[in-house]
Amino acid sequence: MIIYTYQSVRVLRILKSGEIYRAHPSQKYGRAYDCLIDMLGLHCECPIFGNLRFHRKNTGGSTSSSVKLILKVPKENVWLTEYSEWADFMYMVQFTSPKDYHDLIAGEVDDITREKLHKTIESLKLQRSPWAYRVPQAILEEIRPEWLAEYKVKL
């Protein structure tokens, strides 16, 4: 699968040196990322996000000091989620029990119901064909140097 991901120049240096890049835990999004790791059964400290070629893209990732990495990743190393459902879950997770992201703290909060939370979690877990997603979000456990097909440095 062809994956586009925006990373720092430091990640490019790691890959060009022949090492595998693994993301470090995020302080800001750590809890949501831990939940996603659990949902998808990933084996990493922090997921790496990207977009699929020929598919609608989410809006995040590119910064002035970033590098666009174009990766050729074996299908078995790619997990997919619907970008909008991931965004919804990232909002919902703040209202879930610290011990179990399946449970809402106060039963129902704002427009979030247990049913909506469970439906979102199940959808994030379910792996479908890339064309079954409106805006597919690619998730990787790591980036291997042999996957690097091309890169573009933003100045």
C-alpha positions as CSV (number, residue, x, y, z in Angstrom):
1,M,0.0,0.0,0.0
2,I,1.2,3.5,-0.7
3,I,1.1,5.6,2.4
4,Y,1.8,9.3,2.7
5,T,2.8,10.6,6.1
6,Y,4.3,13.9,7.4
7,Q,7.1,13.5,9.8
8,S,10.0,15.5,11.2
9,V,13.4,15.7,9.5
10,R,14.6,13.6,12.4
11,V,12.5,10.7,11.3
12,L,13.9,10.9,7.8
13,R,17.5,10.9,9.2
14,I,16.6,7.7,11.3
15,L,15.3,6.0,8.2
16,K,18.2,7.0,6.0
17,S,20.6,5.6,8.6
18,G,18.9,2.2,8.1
19,E,17.1,2.2,11.5
20,I,13.4,1.5,12.1
21,Y,11.4,4.5,13.3
22,R,9.0,4.0,16.2
23,A,7.0,6.9,17.6
24,H,7.3,7.9,21.2
25,P,4.2,8.3,23.4
26,S,2.3,11.5,23.1
27,Q,1.6,13.5,26.3
28,K,-1.3,15.4,24.7
29,Y,-3.0,12.4,23.0
30,G,-1.5,9.5,25.0
31,R,-4.7,8.2,26.4
32,A,-6.5,8.2,23.1
33,Y,-3.5,6.6,21.4
34,D,-3.3,3.9,24.1
35,C,-7.0,3.1,23.5
36,L,-6.4,2.9,19.7
37,I,-3.4,0.6,20.3
38,D,-5.7,-1.6,22.4
39,M,-8.6,-1.6,19.9
40,L,-6.4,-2.6,17.0
41,G,-4.1,-4.9,18.9
42,L,-1.0,-2.9,17.9
43,H,2.4,-3.6,19.3
44,C,3.9,-0.2,19.7
45,E,4.1,2.7,22.2
46,C,2.5,5.2,19.8
47,P,0.7,4.8,16.5
48,I,1.9,6.5,13.3
49,F,-0.7,8.1,11.1
50,G,-0.8,8.5,7.4
51,N,-3.0,8.8,4.3
52,L,-3.6,6.4,1.4
53,R,-2.7,7.3,-2.2
54,F,-5.8,8.0,-4.4
55,H,-8.1,8.5,-1.4
56,R,-9.5,11.5,0.2
57,K,-7.1,12.9,2.8
58,N,-7.6,14.2,6.3
59,T,-6.4,17.7,7.0
60,G,-3.7,17.3,9.6
61,G,0.0,16.4,9.6
62,S,1.8,19.0,7.5
63,T,3.9,21.6,9.3
64,S,6.5,24.0,8.0
65,S,9.4,21.8,9.2
66,S,7.9,18.5,8.1
67,V,8.9,16.0,5.5
68,K,6.4,14.2,3.3
69,L,7.3,10.5,3.4
70,I,6.0,8.3,0.6
71,L,6.0,4.7,1.9
72,K,5.4,1.4,0.2
73,V,4.1,-0.7,3.1
74,P,3.0,-4.3,3.0
75,K,-0.8,-4.6,3.5
76,E,-0.3,-6.7,6.6
77,N,1.5,-3.7,8.3
78,V,-1.3,-1.2,7.8
79,W,-4.5,-0.7,9.8
80,L,-7.3,1.6,8.7
81,T,-9.8,3.7,10.5
82,E,-12.4,6.2,9.4
83,Y,-10.9,9.7,10.1
84,S,-14.1,11.2,11.3
85,E,-14.8,8.3,13.7
86,W,-11.3,8.6,15.1
87,A,-11.9,12.4,15.6
88,D,-15.2,11.6,17.3
89,F,-13.5,9.0,19.6
90,M,-10.7,11.5,20.5
91,Y,-13.5,13.8,21.8
92,M,-15.4,11.1,23.6
93,V,-12.4,9.6,25.4
94,Q,-12.2,12.5,27.8
95,F,-15.7,11.5,29.1
96,T,-14.8,7.8,29.6
97,S,-13.6,6.0,32.7
98,P,-9.8,6.2,33.2
99,K,-9.9,2.4,33.8
100,D,-12.0,1.4,30.8
101,Y,-12.6,3.5,27.7
102,H,-15.7,1.5,27.0
103,D,-17.6,3.2,29.9
104,L,-18.8,6.8,30.1
105,I,-18.1,8.4,33.5
106,A,-21.5,9.9,34.0
107,G,-23.6,7.5,31.9
108,E,-24.3,10.1,29.2
109,V,-22.6,13.3,28.5
110,D,-23.7,16.0,26.1
111,D,-24.7,14.2,22.9
112,I,-22.6,11.1,23.7
113,T,-24.4,7.9,24.7
114,R,-23.0,4.5,25.6
115,E,-24.5,3.2,22.4
116,K,-22.7,5.9,20.3
117,L,-19.4,5.3,22.1
118,H,-19.6,1.5,21.6
119,K,-20.6,1.9,17.9
120,T,-17.6,4.2,17.3
121,I,-15.2,1.7,19.0
122,E,-16.6,-1.2,17.0
123,S,-16.3,0.7,13.8
124,L,-12.6,1.7,14.6
125,K,-11.8,-2.0,15.3
126,L,-13.4,-3.3,12.0
127,Q,-10.9,-3.5,9.2
128,R,-12.5,-2.9,5.8
129,S,-11.3,-2.4,2.2
130,P,-9.7,1.0,1.7
131,W,-12.6,2.0,-0.6
132,A,-15.2,1.3,2.1
133,Y,-14.0,4.4,4.0
134,R,-15.0,7.9,3.2
135,V,-11.7,9.3,4.5
136,P,-9.4,6.4,5.4
137,Q,-6.7,6.9,7.9
138,A,-3.7,4.6,7.7
139,I,-2.1,3.5,11.0
140,L,1.4,2.0,11.3
141,E,3.2,0.5,14.3
142,E,6.6,1.6,12.8
143,I,8.3,2.8,9.7
144,R,10.9,0.6,8.2
145,P,13.7,2.1,6.1
146,E,13.0,-0.3,3.2
147,W,9.4,1.1,3.0
148,L,10.7,4.6,2.1
149,A,10.1,5.1,-1.6
150,E,10.4,8.9,-1.8
151,Y,10.4,12.0,0.3
152,K,9.8,15.7,-0.1
153,V,11.2,18.2,2.3
154,K,9.1,21.3,2.9
155,L,11.1,24.5,3.3
